[in-house]
Amino acid sequence: MFRYGLHYGGILGASSFAMFLIIYLTGNNPLGNASWLGAWIPAVVIAVAVKSYRTHEGKGFISYWEGFRTGLITALLGGVLSALLIYIFCTLFDSTLVERFKADSLAQLELMEGQFKSMLSDKMYDQAVDAYNNIDLQSIAMNDFYNKLLSGIILSLIIAAVYKRNKPQIPE
């Protein structure tokens, strides 16, 4: 099970990072709203991992928990690899990406200032501005990992239920 999680986790992390690069090369900020373009990747890779495990190791059968664990290991390792690659890219190749993300986020917050002020107090609005100002590369990488892990848990629960197939009971 760990072997499948490691193999497909590597594919998941590399695919997510490839989408990050595609978004970056098209001139968009891959840390911003455009990052949702790659939201389908974990679902596809986790489904392939669970189905592959069921086909090869389970000989066509897999319990719910085996499917869940396979998907969870895939999501965990894929999230680690993706966050690590994003951290390395932002450190070595484009260190201004985080600053541009913060500037874009603060500009969007200012555009929506009227709507927020009607819903939130001035103190809460100032806290939101301070939170954006305190964003750094480590927090972005950790946030990316946590997002991939949380979505991986949810996807693993669903995909394990879809691919679950118990061995038929042979009467004695």
Secondary structure, 3 states (H helix, E strand, C coil): CHHHHHHHHHHHHHHHHHHHHHHHHCCCCCCCHHHHHHCHHHHHHHHHHHHHHHHHCCCCCECHHHHHHHHHHHHHHHHHHHHHHHHHHHHHCCCCHHHHHHHHHHHHHHHCHHHHHHHCCHHHHHHHHHHHHCCCHHHHHHHHHHHHHHHHHHHHHHHHHHHCECCCCCCC
